[in-house]
Amino acid sequence: MMSTGTKVTVNVKDNNVEFALRSFKNQVARNGNLSKAKERAEGYKKTGVARREEKKKNTINSRKNSRKNKRRGY
């Protein structure tokens, strides 16, 4: 299931467009909309390729989370 119509809004204060643009980029990155669009643009992937990429992504996330937990003392 994909959420459609997720809107990202940023207010520009005191004509500070650079700050607003940086904030917008951070929100889009956190949202994941851009990466989803890139995946859709690539087209069909074989199931084996998709499985390998998913496994690689999960391994990276697992290592990140274990580092975070070590720092927090879990």
N, CA, C and O atoms as a GROMACS GRO file, in nm:
protein
  296
    1MET      N    1   0.083  -0.119   0.000
    1MET     CA    2   0.000   0.000   0.000
    1MET      C    3   0.087   0.124   0.000
    1MET      O    4   0.180   0.136   0.079
    2MET      N    5   0.056   0.214  -0.088
    2MET     CA    6   0.131   0.339  -0.094
    2MET      C    7   0.038   0.453  -0.056
    2MET      O    8  -0.079   0.456  -0.095
    3SER      N    9   0.092   0.545   0.020
    3SER     CA   10   0.012   0.662   0.053
    3SER      C   11   0.024   0.761  -0.062
    3SER      O   12   0.135   0.800  -0.101
    4THR      N   13  -0.088   0.801  -0.114
    4THR     CA   14  -0.085   0.895  -0.225
    4THR      C   15  -0.128   1.031  -0.174
    4THR      O   16  -0.209   1.043  -0.082
    5GLY      N   17  -0.072   1.133  -0.234
    5GLY     CA   18  -0.112   1.268  -0.199
    5GLY      C   19  -0.047   1.320  -0.073
    5GLY      O   20  -0.099   1.414  -0.012
    6THR      N   21   0.065   1.265  -0.031
    6THR     CA   22   0.134   1.317   0.085
    6THR      C   23   0.198   1.449   0.047
    6THR      O   24   0.281   1.456  -0.043
    7LYS      N   25   0.157   1.555   0.116
    7LYS     CA   26   0.206   1.688   0.081
    7LYS      C   27   0.310   1.734   0.181
    7LYS      O   28   0.300   1.708   0.301
    8VAL      N   29   0.410   1.800   0.130
    8VAL     CA   30   0.514   1.859   0.213
    8VAL      C   31   0.504   2.009   0.196
    8VAL      O   32   0.513   2.060   0.085
    9THR      N   33   0.485   2.079   0.307
    9THR     CA   34   0.476   2.224   0.299
    9THR      C   35   0.584   2.286   0.387
    9THR      O   36   0.616   2.236   0.495
   10VAL      N   37   0.637   2.396   0.339
   10VAL     CA   38   0.741   2.469   0.411
   10VAL      C   39   0.708   2.617   0.406
   10VAL      O   40   0.677   2.670   0.299
   11ASN      N   41   0.713   2.683   0.519
   11ASN     CA   42   0.690   2.827   0.524
   11ASN      C   43   0.822   2.900   0.512
   11ASN      O   44   0.921   2.865   0.577
   12VAL      N   45   0.824   3.004   0.427
   12VAL     CA   46   0.943   3.088   0.411
   12VAL      C   47   0.928   3.207   0.504
   12VAL      O   48   0.834   3.286   0.492
   13LYS      N   49   1.022   3.219   0.598
   13LYS     CA   50   1.016   3.330   0.694
   13LYS      C   51   1.131   3.427   0.666
   13LYS      O   52   1.244   3.384   0.643
   14ASP      N   53   1.102   3.554   0.669
   14ASP     CA   54   1.202   3.660   0.651
   14ASP      C   55   1.280   3.645   0.521
   14ASP      O   56   1.400   3.673   0.518
   15ASN      N   57   1.215   3.602   0.415
   15ASN     CA   58   1.278   3.582   0.284
   15ASN      C   59   1.400   3.490   0.289
   15ASN      O   60   1.491   3.505   0.208
   16ASN      N   61   1.402   3.396   0.382
   16ASN     CA   62   1.514   3.303   0.395
   16ASN      C   63   1.481   3.177   0.314
   16ASN      O   64   1.440   3.076   0.370
   17VAL      N   65   1.501   3.186   0.184
   17VAL     CA   66   1.466   3.076   0.093
   17VAL      C   67   1.560   2.958   0.110
   17VAL      O   68   1.519   2.843   0.098
   18GLU      N   69   1.688   2.986   0.139
   18GLU     CA   70   1.786   2.878   0.154
   18GLU      C   71   1.748   2.786   0.269
   18GLU      O   72   1.754   2.664   0.256
   19PHE      N   73   1.708   2.845   0.381
   19PHE     CA   74   1.667   2.765   0.496
   19PHE      C   75   1.541   2.684   0.464
   19PHE      O   76   1.530   2.568   0.502
   20ALA      N   77   1.447   2.747   0.394
   20ALA     CA   78   1.322   2.678   0.358
   20ALA      C   79   1.351   2.563   0.263
   20ALA      O   80   1.290   2.456   0.276
   21LEU      N   81   1.442   2.582   0.169
   21LEU     CA   82   1.477   2.477   0.075
   21LEU      C   83   1.544   2.360   0.147
   21LEU      O   84   1.514   2.244   0.118
   22ARG      N   85   1.634   2.391   0.240
   22ARG     CA   86   1.700   2.287   0.317
   22ARG      C   87   1.598   2.208   0.399
   22ARG      O   88   1.604   2.085   0.407
   23SER      N   89   1.504   2.280   0.459
   23SER     CA   90   1.399   2.216   0.538
   23SER      C   91   1.312   2.127   0.449
   23SER      O   92   1.275   2.016   0.489
   24PHE      N   93   1.280   2.175   0.329
   24PHE     CA   94   1.200   2.098   0.235
   24PHE      C   95   1.270   1.968   0.195
   24PHE      O   96   1.209   1.862   0.192
   25LYS      N   97   1.401   1.978   0.165
   25LYS     CA   98   1.477   1.860   0.126
   25LYS      C   99   1.481   1.757   0.239
   25LYS      O  100   1.471   1.637   0.214
   26ASN      N  101   1.496   1.805   0.363
   26ASN     CA  102   1.498   1.713   0.477
   26ASN      C  103   1.364   1.643   0.493
   26ASN      O  104   1.359   1.523   0.520
   27GLN      N  105   1.254   1.717   0.476
   27GLN     CA  106   1.122   1.657   0.489
   27GLN      C  107   1.097   1.553   0.381
   27GLN      O  108   1.041   1.447   0.409
   28VAL      N  109   1.138   1.582   0.258
   28VAL     CA  110   1.120   1.488   0.148
   28VAL      C  111   1.203   1.362   0.172
   28VAL      O  112   1.156   1.251   0.147
   29ALA      N  113   1.326   1.380   0.220
   29ALA     CA  114   1.412   1.264   0.248
   29ALA      C  115   1.352   1.178   0.358
   29ALA      O  116   1.354   1.055   0.349
   30ARG      N  117   1.300   1.241   0.462
   30ARG     CA  118   1.240   1.167   0.572
   30ARG      C  119   1.112   1.096   0.528
   30ARG      O  120   1.081   0.986   0.574
   31ASN      N  121   1.039   1.160   0.439
   31ASN     CA  122   0.913   1.106   0.389
   31ASN      C  123   0.934   0.981   0.305
   31ASN      O  124   0.855   0.887   0.313
   32GLY      N  125   1.038   0.979   0.225
   32GLY     CA  126   1.067   0.866   0.139
   32GLY      C  127   0.997   0.873   0.004
   32GLY      O  128   1.003   0.777  -0.073
   33ASN      N  129   0.931   0.983  -0.025
   33ASN     CA  130   0.858   0.995  -0.151
   33ASN      C  131   0.951   0.991  -0.272
   33ASN      O  132   0.919   0.930  -0.373
   34LEU      N  133   1.065   1.056  -0.261
   34LEU     CA  134   1.157   1.063  -0.374
   34LEU      C  135   1.214   0.926  -0.407
   34LEU      O  136   1.223   0.889  -0.525
   35SER      N  137   1.251   0.850  -0.305
   35SER     CA  138   1.306   0.717  -0.331
   35SER      C  139   1.200   0.623  -0.389
   35SER      O  140   1.230   0.539  -0.474
   36LYS      N  141   1.075   0.638  -0.345
   36LYS     CA  142   0.966   0.557  -0.401
   36LYS      C  143   0.945   0.590  -0.549
   36LYS      O  144   0.923   0.501  -0.631
   37ALA      N  145   0.951   0.718  -0.581
   37ALA     CA  146   0.933   0.760  -0.721
   37ALA      C  147   1.046   0.707  -0.808
   37ALA      O  148   1.023   0.665  -0.921
   38LYS      N  149   1.169   0.709  -0.755
   38LYS     CA  150   1.282   0.656  -0.832
   38LYS      C  151   1.265   0.508  -0.857
   38LYS      O  152   1.295   0.459  -0.966
   39GLU      N  153   1.218   0.434  -0.756
   39GLU     CA  154   1.196   0.290  -0.773
   39GLU      C  155   1.091   0.263  -0.880
   39GLU      O  156   1.106   0.172  -0.962
   40ARG      N  157   0.983   0.342  -0.879
   40ARG     CA  158   0.878   0.324  -0.979
   40ARG      C  159   0.930   0.356  -1.119
   40ARG      O  160   0.890   0.292  -1.217
   41ALA      N  161   1.019   0.456  -1.128
   41ALA     CA  162   1.071   0.497  -1.259
   41ALA      C  163   1.163   0.391  -1.318
   41ALA      O  164   1.175   0.381  -1.440
   42GLU      N  165   1.230   0.312  -1.233
   42GLU     CA  166   1.321   0.209  -1.282
   42GLU      C  167   1.247   0.098  -1.354
   42GLU      O  168   1.301   0.036  -1.446
   43GLY      N  169   1.126   0.073  -1.314
   43GLY     CA  170   1.048  -0.031  -1.379
   43GLY      C  171   1.056  -0.164  -1.306
   43GLY      O  172   1.087  -0.169  -1.187
   44TYR      N  173   1.028  -0.271  -1.378
   44TYR     CA  174   1.020  -0.404  -1.319
   44TYR      C  175   1.158  -0.458  -1.283
   44TYR      O  176   1.255  -0.440  -1.357
   45LYS      N  177   1.165  -0.524  -1.167
   45LYS     CA  178   1.287  -0.593  -1.127
   45LYS      C  179   1.255  -0.740  -1.111
   45LYS      O  180   1.146  -0.776  -1.067
   46LYS      N  181   1.349  -0.823  -1.148
   46LYS     CA  182   1.331  -0.966  -1.125
   46LYS      C  183   1.320  -0.990  -0.975
   46LYS      O  184   1.374  -0.914  -0.895
   47THR      N  185   1.250  -1.096  -0.938
   47THR     CA  186   1.228  -1.122  -0.796
   47THR      C  187   1.359  -1.147  -0.721
   47THR      O  188   1.374  -1.106  -0.606
   48GLY      N  189   1.453  -1.215  -0.786
   48GLY     CA  190   1.581  -1.242  -0.721
   48GLY      C  191   1.660  -1.114  -0.696
   48GLY      O  192   1.723  -1.099  -0.591
   49VAL      N  193   1.656  -1.022  -0.791
   49VAL     CA  194   1.726  -0.895  -0.776
   49VAL      C  195   1.662  -0.814  -0.664
   49VAL      O  196   1.732  -0.757  -0.580
   50ALA      N  197   1.530  -0.809  -0.663
   50ALA     CA  198   1.459  -0.735  -0.559
   50ALA      C  199   1.487  -0.794  -0.422
   50ALA      O  200   1.505  -0.721  -0.325
   51ARG      N  201   1.492  -0.926  -0.413
   51ARG     CA  202   1.518  -0.993  -0.286
   51ARG      C  203   1.658  -0.961  -0.235
   51ARG      O  204   1.677  -0.935  -0.116
   52ARG      N  205   1.757  -0.963  -0.326
   52ARG     CA  206   1.895  -0.932  -0.288
   52ARG      C  207   1.907  -0.787  -0.238
   52ARG      O  208   1.973  -0.761  -0.137
   53GLU      N  209   1.843  -0.695  -0.309
   53GLU     CA  210   1.849  -0.555  -0.269
   53GLU      C  211   1.783  -0.533  -0.134
   53GLU      O  212   1.834  -0.457  -0.052
   54GLU      N  213   1.671  -0.599  -0.112
   54GLU     CA  214   1.600  -0.588   0.016
   54GLU      C  215   1.686  -0.642   0.129
   54GLU      O  216   1.693  -0.582   0.237
   55LYS      N  217   1.751  -0.756   0.105
   55LYS     CA  218   1.838  -0.816   0.207
   55LYS      C  219   1.955  -0.723   0.238
   55LYS      O  220   1.993  -0.708   0.354
   56LYS      N  221   2.013  -0.662   0.135
   56LYS     CA  222   2.125  -0.571   0.154
   56LYS      C  223   2.082  -0.449   0.236
   56LYS      O  224   2.153  -0.405   0.326
   57LYS      N  225   1.964  -0.395   0.202
   57LYS     CA  226   1.912  -0.279   0.273
   57LYS      C  227   1.885  -0.313   0.420
   57LYS      O  228   1.916  -0.234   0.509
   58ASN      N  229   1.828  -0.430   0.445
   58ASN     CA  230   1.800  -0.472   0.582
   58ASN      C  231   1.927  -0.493   0.661
   58ASN      O  232   1.932  -0.462   0.780
   59THR      N  233   2.031  -0.546   0.598
   59THR     CA  234   2.160  -0.566   0.666
   59THR      C  235   2.218  -0.432   0.708
   59THR      O  236   2.267  -0.418   0.819
   60ILE      N  237   2.213  -0.335   0.618
   60ILE     CA  238   2.266  -0.201   0.649
   60ILE      C  239   2.188  -0.140   0.764
   60ILE      O  240   2.248  -0.084   0.856
   61ASN      N  241   2.055  -0.149   0.760
   61ASN     CA  242   1.973  -0.092   0.868
   61ASN      C  243   1.998  -0.162   1.000
   61ASN      O  244   2.000  -0.098   1.105
   62SER      N  245   2.018  -0.293   0.996
   62SER     CA  246   2.045  -0.368   1.117
   62SER      C  247   2.175  -0.322   1.181
   62SER      O  248   2.183  -0.306   1.303
   63ARG      N  249   2.278  -0.301   1.099
   63ARG     CA  250   2.407  -0.254   1.151
   63ARG      C  251   2.394  -0.113   1.209
   63ARG      O  252   2.453  -0.083   1.313
   64LYS      N  253   2.317  -0.027   1.142
   64LYS     CA  254   2.296   0.108   1.194
   64LYS      C  255   2.227   0.103   1.330
   64LYS      O  256   2.268   0.171   1.423
   65ASN      N  257   2.122   0.021   1.339
   65ASN     CA  258   2.047   0.013   1.464
   65ASN      C  259   2.132  -0.046   1.576
   65ASN      O  260   2.120  -0.003   1.691
   66SER      N  261   2.217  -0.144   1.545
   66SER     CA  262   2.299  -0.202   1.650
   66SER      C  263   2.401  -0.099   1.700
   66SER      O  264   2.432  -0.096   1.820
   67ARG      N  265   2.454  -0.015   1.610
   67ARG     CA  266   2.546   0.091   1.653
   67ARG      C  267   2.474   0.192   1.742
   67ARG      O  268   2.529   0.236   1.843
   68LYS      N  269   2.351   0.228   1.705
   68LYS     CA  270   2.274   0.323   1.785
   68LYS      C  271   2.248   0.265   1.924
   68LYS      O  272   2.260   0.335   2.025
   69ASN      N  273   2.212   0.137   1.928
   69ASN     CA  274   2.181   0.074   2.057
   69ASN      C  275   2.304   0.063   2.145
   69ASN      O  276   2.294   0.072   2.267
   70LYS      N  277   2.422   0.042   2.086
   70LYS     CA  278   2.545   0.035   2.165
   70LYS      C  279   2.574   0.170   2.228
   70LYS      O  280   2.616   0.178   2.344
   71ARG      N  281   2.551   0.278   2.151
   71ARG     CA  282   2.574   0.412   2.205
   71ARG      C  283   2.477   0.444   2.318
   71ARG      O  284   2.513   0.512   2.414
   72ARG      N  285   2.355   0.394   2.306
   72ARG     CA  286   2.254   0.423   2.408
   72ARG      C  287   2.268   0.333   2.530
   72ARG      O  288   2.211   0.361   2.635
   73GLY      N  289   2.344   0.226   2.515
   73GLY     CA  290   2.367   0.138   2.630
   73GLY      C  291   2.266   0.027   2.642
   73GLY      O  292   2.244  -0.025   2.752
   74TYR      N  293   2.201  -0.012   2.531
   74TYR     CA  294   2.103  -0.122   2.537
   74TYR      C  295   2.171  -0.255   2.531
   74TYR      O  296   2.104  -0.358   2.535
   0.00000   0.00000   0.00000
